[in-house]
């Protein structure tokens, strides 16, 4: 569970650090180009779509990290209750 959580956090950090920021920067540049007439609406929408996909992937990474964290907490609780539970005779 720890490895899964670590991998999910690394994926989330990668989205935060580079991928999502890059997609936002590209969209802003595309918007500026559209405003000056050097980019068509369809081309601008391609950049918007790319940003939306990056945001969706970031949300998926966040859900994966939260799910792995919940599994990790559940594993810790099961481990603790197995050792210290008064009802298990130990």
C-alpha positions in Angstrom: 0.0 0.0 0.0 2.9 2.4 0.7 4.4 1.8 -2.7 1.1 2.5 -4.4 0.7 5.7 -2.4 4.2 6.8 -3.1 3.7 6.2 -6.9 0.4 8.0 -6.9 1.9 11.0 -5.0 4.8 11.1 -7.5 2.3 11.1 -10.4 0.3 13.9 -8.8 3.5 15.9 -8.1 4.5 15.5 -11.8 1.1 16.9 -12.9 1.4 19.8 -10.5 5.0 20.6 -11.2 5.2 20.4 -15.0 2.4 18.9 -17.0 -0.6 21.0 -15.8 1.5 24.2 -15.5 2.8 23.6 -19.1 -0.7 23.1 -20.4 -2.0 26.2 -18.7 1.0 28.3 -20.1 0.4 26.9 -23.6 -3.3 27.7 -23.4 -2.5 31.3 -22.3 -0.1 31.7 -25.2 -2.7 30.3 -27.5 -5.4 32.7 -26.2 -3.0 35.7 -26.7 -2.4 34.5 -30.3 -6.1 34.0 -30.9 -6.8 37.6 -29.7 -4.3 39.0 -32.2 -5.8 36.9 -35.0 -2.8 34.6 -35.5 -4.6 31.5 -34.2 -8.0 30.2 -35.3 -10.8 29.3 -33.0 -10.4 25.6 -33.8 -6.7 25.8 -32.9 -7.5 27.6 -29.6 -10.1 24.9 -28.8 -7.4 22.3 -29.3 -5.3 24.0 -26.6 -8.4 24.2 -24.3 -9.0 20.5 -24.9 -5.4 19.6 -24.0 -5.7 21.6 -20.8 -9.0 19.9 -19.9 -7.3 16.5 -20.5 -4.4 17.5 -18.3 -6.8 18.6 -15.5 -8.8 15.4 -15.7 -5.6 13.4 -15.5 -4.5 15.4 -12.5 -7.9 14.7 -10.8 -7.4 11.0 -11.6 -4.0 11.1 -10.0 -5.5 12.8 -6.9 -8.2 10.2 -6.6 -5.5 7.4 -7.0 -3.4 9.0 -4.2 -6.5 9.4 -1.9 -7.5 5.8 -2.6 -4.0 4.5 -1.9 -3.9 6.7 1.3 -7.2 5.1 2.5 -5.8 1.6 1.8 -2.7 2.5 3.7 -4.7 3.8 6.7 -6.9 0.7 6.6 -3.8 -1.6 6.5 -2.4 0.3 9.5 -5.6 -0.1 11.4 -5.9 -3.8 10.6 -2.3 -4.3 11.7 -2.8 -2.3 14.9 -6.1 -4.0 15.8 -4.6 -7.5 15.1 -1.8 -6.9 17.6 -3.5 -4.9 20.3 -7.1 -6.0 20.2 -8.2 -7.4 23.6 -10.7 -9.7 21.9 -8.0 -11.6 19.9 -6.4 -13.2 23.0 -3.0 -11.6 22.7 
